[in-house]
Amino acid sequence: MKIAIIGGNGKAGSKIYEEAIKRGHEATAIVRNAEKAQAVLGTDAALLVKDGFALTKDDLTQFDVIVDAFGVPMGSPLAYLHMDLAAKLVHDLRDTKTRLVVIVGAASLNMPDGNPLISQLLQAPGHEDWIGVPLNQSHELAILQMVDNVDWVAVSPQRNFTPGPATGYIMGSNYVMFDADGKSELTTGNMALAVLDELESPEHHQERFTIRNADQD
């Protein structure tokens, strides 16, 4: 399978790239800086050095799958780029055979009481300093949910999304999940496992799913 990862040298994207290579797929990291990407992925990494917004339809549709793992730092004034890139990818992939996987933040999930986590975050003191990314990723999911002519799937981590190994995961749908210790956690390695499992054996189309770390004995 030919898989391209936008933001392939980032926290989530690099693990997805590595897992794809490990499973024998033809993976390409779409990055803006080759030197930085090679420092993360290795000097032999397959790269397409191009800004995500400069990608053409031909660039995208040469792949079986596009993974949008683009992200800006928390607190960035450019958080709106999450929505802009999702809209661009939808535009370019309408009525094509290329599948679109979008990583959207946990803020778009619902709490166990059914209320959106983003609503809770908007009440947090000082949220103005950091809310841009969670809010725009929630909007990003809303954009996708209005699209019926792209084969898209959105994947959300848990509240605590940290670098870490692949140890196994539990799948959910639209709610924040908690382990036996009451923690809502996912490692980047387990995110990569779930994304590649979905690509190899598709179960979700035009919907979002979430995963948490499996409980360890």
C-alpha positions in Angstrom: 0.0 0.0 0.0 1.3 3.5 -0.9 0.8 5.6 2.2 1.8 9.3 2.5 1.9 11.0 5.9 1.6 14.8 6.0 3.6 15.8 9.1 5.5 12.6 8.8 8.3 13.7 11.1 6.0 14.9 13.9 4.9 13.2 17.1 2.1 11.1 15.6 3.2 11.1 12.0 6.7 9.7 12.6 5.3 6.7 14.5 2.8 6.0 11.7 5.5 6.2 9.1 7.7 3.8 11.1 4.8 1.3 11.6 3.9 1.4 7.9 7.5 0.7 6.9 7.7 -2.1 9.5 4.7 -3.8 7.9 6.2 -3.6 4.4 4.1 -0.7 3.0 5.5 1.9 0.7 5.5 4.9 3.1 6.4 8.5 2.2 6.7 11.4 4.7 5.5 14.7 3.4 7.6 17.3 5.2 8.8 20.9 4.7 12.4 20.3 5.9 14.3 17.3 4.7 17.2 17.7 7.2 14.8 17.8 10.2 12.8 14.8 8.8 16.0 12.7 8.3 17.1 13.4 11.8 13.8 11.8 13.0 13.2 9.1 10.4 16.7 8.3 9.2 18.7 9.4 6.2 17.1 6.7 4.0 13.6 7.9 4.7 11.3 8.3 1.7 10.4 12.0 1.6 8.2 14.4 -0.4 9.6 17.8 0.5 6.6 20.1 0.1 4.4 22.3 2.2 1.0 20.6 2.7 -0.8 23.6 1.2 1.3 23.3 -2.0 0.4 19.7 -2.7 -1.5 19.2 -5.9 -4.3 16.7 -6.7 -1.7 14.7 -8.7 0.7 14.7 -5.7 -2.0 13.3 -3.5 -3.8 10.8 -5.7 -0.5 8.9 -6.5 -1.0 7.4 -3.0 -3.6 4.9 -1.8 -3.8 6.7 1.5 -3.1 10.2 2.8 -2.6 10.6 6.5 -3.1 14.1 7.8 -0.9 14.2 10.9 -0.3 18.0 10.5 -0.1 19.9 13.7 0.9 23.4 15.0 2.1 23.9 18.6 -0.4 24.5 21.4 -0.9 28.3 21.7 0.0 29.0 18.1 -1.9 31.8 16.4 -2.0 29.6 13.3 -4.3 26.9 14.8 -6.8 27.7 12.0 -4.5 25.9 9.6 -5.8 22.6 10.9 -9.2 23.5 9.4 -7.7 25.0 6.2 -5.6 21.9 5.4 -8.5 19.5 6.0 -10.7 21.6 3.7 -7.9 21.6 1.0 -7.5 17.8 1.2 -11.2 17.2 1.0 -11.4 19.5 -2.1 -8.5 17.6 -3.8 -9.7 14.1 -2.9 -13.4 14.4 -3.7 -14.6 11.5 -5.9 -11.1 9.8 -5.9 -10.0 6.4 -4.7 -7.4 7.8 -2.3 -8.4 7.3 1.3 -8.0 10.2 3.8 -7.1 9.6 7.5 -7.1 12.7 9.7 -5.7 12.8 13.3 -8.0 15.0 15.3 -7.5 15.9 19.0 -9.3 14.5 22.0 -11.1 17.8 22.6 -13.6 16.7 19.9 -14.6 13.7 22.0 -17.6 13.6 24.4 -17.2 13.1 28.1 -19.1 10.2 29.7 -22.0 12.5 30.5 -22.4 13.2 26.8 -21.2 16.8 26.9 -18.3 17.7 24.5 -14.9 17.9 26.1 -14.2 21.1 24.2 -17.1 22.7 26.1 -15.3 21.8 29.4 -12.0 23.1 28.1 -13.6 26.4 27.1 -14.5 27.0 30.8 -10.9 26.4 32.0 -9.1 29.4 33.5 -6.6 30.8 31.0 -7.9 28.8 28.1 -7.4 31.7 25.8 -3.7 31.0 25.7 -3.9 27.5 24.4 -7.5 26.7 23.2 -6.8 27.4 19.5 -5.6 24.0 18.5 -8.2 21.9 20.4 -11.0 24.2 19.1 -9.8 24.1 15.5 -9.3 20.3 15.5 -12.9 20.0 16.8 -14.0 22.2 13.8 -11.9 20.0 11.6 -13.9 17.0 12.5 -17.1 18.9 11.9 -15.9 19.7 8.4 -15.2 16.1 7.7 -18.6 15.0 9.0 -20.3 17.0 6.2 -18.4 15.2 3.5 -19.9 12.2 1.7 -17.7 11.9 -1.4 -14.3 11.3 0.2 -13.4 8.0 1.9 -12.3 9.7 5.1 -11.8 8.4 8.6 -10.8 10.5 11.7 -8.8 9.1 14.6 -8.7 10.8 18.0 -6.2 10.0 20.8 -7.1 10.4 24.5 -6.6 13.4 26.7 -3.0 12.5 27.5 -1.3 11.7 24.2 2.4 11.1 24.7 5.4 9.6 23.0 5.6 5.9 23.8 5.8 2.4 22.5 3.2 0.2 20.9 1.8 -2.0 23.7 -1.8 -2.6 22.5 -5.0 -0.6 22.4 -8.7 -0.6 23.1 -11.0 0.9 20.5 -13.9 3.3 21.2 -16.1 5.7 19.1 -16.9 9.2 20.2 -16.2 9.3 24.0 -13.2 9.9 26.2 -12.0 6.5 27.5 -10.5 5.6 30.8 -8.3 2.7 31.8 -8.6 0.6 35.0 -6.7 3.4 36.9 -9.1 6.1 35.6 -6.5 7.5 33.2 -7.3 8.7 29.7 -4.0 7.9 27.9 -2.7 6.9 24.5 0.9 6.5 23.3 2.0 7.5 19.8 3.0 3.8 19.2 -0.5 2.6 19.9 -1.9 5.4 17.7 0.3 4.0 14.9 -0.9 0.5 15.5 -4.5 1.5 15.3 -4.1 3.5 12.1 -2.2 0.7 10.3 -4.7 -1.9 11.5 -7.5 0.3 10.1 -5.8 0.7 6.8 -5.1 -3.0 6.4 -8.6 -4.1 7.5 -10.9 -1.1 7.1 -13.8 -1.0 9.5 -14.6 2.8 9.6 -15.7 4.9 6.7 -16.8 8.6 7.0 -16.7 8.4 10.8 -14.4 8.9 13.7 -13.0 6.4 16.1 -10.8 6.7 19.2 -8.4 4.4 21.0 -6.8 4.2 24.4 -3.9 2.2 25.8 -4.8 -1.3 26.7 -4.6 -2.1 30.4 -1.3 -3.8 31.2 -1.1 -6.9 33.6 
